[in-house]
């Protein structure tokens, strides 16, 4: 047995603006997302045996965690079976493949690009184009931000196609346009808060994001997620953000009392550091 090729791709946390990266909102208003790749990965290998060639995958995160795992997996898969190395082309190709799958037809592009490029990025989605602005933050500030963030997995499966479809259907009916526009603005404001190292403003914007996001669709803030947010706040979190499109998956907390959340949520915590390399192929 011989490994011909191997790859790994990080998943992401979305700080603000998710769902605004989905058409037709990208065509009518333009979207904006602030997100960050983290050091939880999908790993893949292309292996040759004496009788066959096969692909193997595994991930070091829970399934359906709301962290863009499926796009990271598709990115790894495509990088292994093709000669493509350009990260933009890989991200766009994965998006097109996912669009061809019915249940994923309303997905946006932030997951593929975050996984491909890594880092903390402000992304703009203008019609079919994506502009990536890498935030240039000092190492000590990145460590401080990382220390104040805690991911808690709800244990409930997250299916982005379901909640995204509901949100976009509401948009097409004119029910949530103002909330989507506000989510886009929050992403820009949050980027500015990080650039000026204002973590109090950043935390406040996380709460604002959640407040606007739950207005997109009734499916987003499930009873499980609501309970986790309440428990986090009782244990001195100052902000909570629904990761992904909601319904299940994970919650991102901001806190100055990290130990309280770690002690309360225990094995539900997904420990992480930021990833700045993105997709790696060898």
C-alpha positions in Angstrom: 0.0 0.0 0.0 1.4 3.4 -1.0 0.1 6.9 -0.3 0.1 8.7 -3.6 -1.2 12.0 -2.4 -2.5 13.5 0.8 -4.3 16.7 1.8 -5.9 18.4 4.8 -8.2 21.4 5.0 -9.4 23.4 8.0 -13.0 24.1 8.9 -14.1 27.6 9.9 -15.9 29.7 12.4 -18.1 32.5 11.0 -18.1 35.6 13.1 -20.7 37.6 11.1 -22.5 37.9 7.8 -23.2 34.2 7.0 -26.2 33.7 4.6 -25.4 37.0 2.8 -22.9 35.0 0.7 -25.8 33.2 -0.9 -27.5 34.1 -4.2 -29.7 35.9 -5.0 -28.8 38.2 -2.1 -25.2 38.4 -3.5 -26.7 39.7 -6.8 -29.2 42.2 -5.4 -27.3 43.6 -2.4 -23.8 42.1 -2.3 -22.8 40.0 0.7 -20.0 40.3 3.3 -18.7 37.7 5.8 -16.1 37.8 8.5 -14.7 34.4 9.3 -11.7 32.5 10.5 -10.2 29.0 9.7 -9.4 26.9 12.7 -7.1 24.0 13.4 -9.7 21.3 13.1 -9.3 19.5 9.9 -10.6 17.1 7.3 -7.8 14.8 6.3 -7.6 12.7 3.1 -5.3 10.3 1.3 -5.2 8.8 -2.2 -3.8 5.3 -1.7 -2.7 2.7 -4.2 -2.7 -1.0 -3.4 -1.7 -3.9 -5.6 -5.3 -4.2 -6.7 -6.9 -0.8 -6.5 -6.7 2.9 -5.9 -8.8 4.4 -3.1 -9.6 7.5 -1.1 -9.7 7.6 2.7 -11.1 10.5 4.8 -11.4 11.4 8.4 -12.1 14.6 10.5 -11.2 15.5 14.0 -14.5 17.3 14.7 -18.0 16.2 15.4 -20.3 15.6 12.4 -22.7 18.4 11.4 -21.0 20.9 13.8 -21.9 24.0 11.8 -18.2 24.6 11.0 -18.3 24.1 7.2 -17.1 20.5 7.4 -18.7 19.3 4.2 -17.1 22.0 2.1 -13.7 21.2 3.7 -14.2 17.5 2.8 -15.2 18.3 -0.8 -12.1 20.5 -1.1 -9.9 17.7 0.1 -11.6 15.3 -2.2 -11.2 17.5 -5.3 -7.6 18.3 -4.5 -6.8 14.6 -4.4 -8.5 13.5 -7.6 -7.4 16.4 -9.8 -4.2 18.3 -10.6 -5.7 21.6 -9.5 -3.5 23.5 -7.1 -4.9 27.0 -7.5 -6.9 27.7 -4.3 -9.4 30.0 -6.0 -10.1 27.5 -8.7 -10.5 24.7 -6.2 -12.9 26.7 -4.0 -15.0 27.7 -7.1 -15.1 24.1 -8.4 -16.2 22.8 -5.0 -19.0 25.4 -4.9 -20.2 24.4 -8.4 -20.2 20.7 -7.4 -22.2 21.5 -4.2 -24.7 23.6 -6.2 -25.4 20.6 -8.3 -26.5 18.7 -5.2 -30.2 19.5 -4.6 -30.1 19.7 -0.8 -27.1 22.0 -0.9 -28.3 24.2 -3.7 -28.7 27.3 -1.5 -25.2 27.2 0.0 -22.9 30.2 -0.3 -19.1 30.4 -0.9 -17.6 31.4 2.5 -16.9 27.8 3.6 -15.0 26.8 0.5 -12.8 30.0 0.5 -12.2 29.9 4.3 -11.0 26.3 4.0 -8.9 26.9 1.0 -7.1 30.0 2.2 -7.1 29.8 6.0 -6.6 32.9 8.2 -9.0 35.5 9.5 -10.7 37.1 6.5 -13.3 39.7 5.6 -14.9 38.4 2.4 -17.1 40.3 0.0 -19.5 38.5 -2.4 -20.5 40.6 -5.3 -22.6 38.7 -7.8 -20.4 35.7 -8.6 -17.1 37.2 -7.5 -15.4 36.8 -4.2 -12.9 39.4 -2.8 -10.8 38.2 0.2 -9.3 40.8 2.6 -6.9 39.1 5.0 -6.9 40.9 8.4 -3.4 41.8 9.4 -3.5 41.4 13.2 -0.6 41.1 15.5 0.3 37.8 17.0 -0.3 38.8 20.6 -3.8 40.2 19.8 -4.7 37.0 17.9 -3.7 35.0 21.0 -5.9 37.3 23.2 -8.8 36.9 20.8 -8.4 33.1 20.7 -8.3 32.9 24.5 -11.6 34.7 24.8 -13.5 32.4 22.3 -15.1 29.1 23.2 -16.9 26.8 20.8 -19.6 24.5 22.3 -21.1 21.7 20.3 -24.8 21.2 20.8 -24.9 17.5 19.9 -27.7 18.2 17.5 -27.0 17.6 13.8 -26.8 20.7 11.6 -27.9 20.6 8.0 -27.2 23.9 6.4 -29.3 23.2 3.3 -32.5 23.2 5.5 -32.0 26.4 7.4 -30.4 28.3 4.5 -33.3 27.3 2.2 -35.8 28.6 4.7 -33.9 31.9 5.1 -33.5 32.4 1.4 -37.2 31.6 0.8 -38.1 34.3 3.3 -35.8 36.7 1.5 -37.5 35.9 -1.9 -40.8 36.8 -0.2 -39.4 40.0 1.1 -39.7 39.0 4.8 -36.1 39.3 6.0 -34.2 41.7 3.7 -33.5 44.2 6.4 -32.0 41.6 8.7 -29.7 40.3 5.9 -28.6 43.9 5.2 -27.8 44.4 8.9 -25.9 41.1 9.0 -23.7 42.3 6.2 -23.1 45.6 8.0 -22.3 43.8 11.2 -19.5 41.9 9.4 -17.9 45.1 8.3 -18.3 46.7 11.7 -16.8 43.6 13.3 -13.8 43.7 11.0 -13.2 47.3 12.0 -13.5 46.4 15.7 -10.8 43.7 15.3 -8.5 46.1 13.4 -8.7 48.6 16.2 -8.4 45.9 18.8 -11.7 46.7 20.4 -12.8 43.4 21.8 -15.7 44.9 23.8 -17.2 46.1 20.5 -16.5 42.8 18.9 -18.4 40.9 21.6 -21.3 43.4 21.4 -21.5 42.8 17.6 -21.5 39.0 18.2 -24.7 39.5 20.2 -26.2 41.8 17.6 -25.4 39.2 14.9 -27.3 36.5 16.8 -30.2 38.9 17.4 -30.5 39.6 13.6 -29.8 36.0 12.5 -32.6 34.5 14.5 -35.0 36.7 12.6 -34.1 35.1 9.3 -36.1 32.0 9.9 -37.9 30.2 12.7 -35.6 27.1 12.2 -32.4 28.9 13.2 -32.6 29.2 17.0 -33.6 25.7 18.1 -34.5 24.9 21.7 -31.1 23.2 22.1 -29.2 26.2 20.9 -31.3 28.6 23.0 -30.6 26.5 26.1 -26.8 26.4 25.4 -26.8 30.2 25.0 -28.7 30.6 28.3 -26.3 28.3 30.1 -23.2 30.1 28.7 -24.5 33.5 29.8 -25.2 32.1 33.3 -21.5 31.1 33.4 -20.3 34.6 32.6 -20.0 34.5 28.8 -20.6 38.1 27.5 -21.6 37.1 23.9 -22.9 34.2 21.9 -22.9 33.6 18.2 -24.8 30.8 16.3 -22.2 29.1 14.1 -23.3 28.3 10.5 -26.9 28.7 9.5 -28.3 27.4 12.8 -30.8 24.9 13.9 -28.1 22.7 15.3 -24.3 22.6 15.3 -22.3 24.8 17.6 -22.3 28.1 19.5 -19.4 30.4 19.7 -19.0 32.3 23.0 -17.0 35.3 23.9 -15.9 35.4 27.6 -13.4 36.8 30.0 -14.0 33.8 32.2 -12.9 30.9 30.0 -12.5 28.4 32.8 -16.2 28.8 33.8 -17.3 27.7 30.4 -14.8 24.9 30.1 -15.9 23.5 33.5 -19.6 23.7 32.8 -19.7 22.4 29.2 -16.8 19.9 29.6 -16.6 17.5 26.6 -18.9 19.6 24.5 -16.2 22.2 24.1 -14.3 22.1 20.8 -10.8 23.5 21.7 -9.1 25.3 18.8 -6.5 27.7 17.5 -6.7 29.7 14.3 -5.3 28.2 11.1 -3.4 30.5 8.7 -2.4 28.0 6.0 -5.6 26.7 4.6 -5.6 23.7 2.3 -2.3 21.8 2.3 -1.5 19.2 -0.3 1.5 16.9 -0.3 
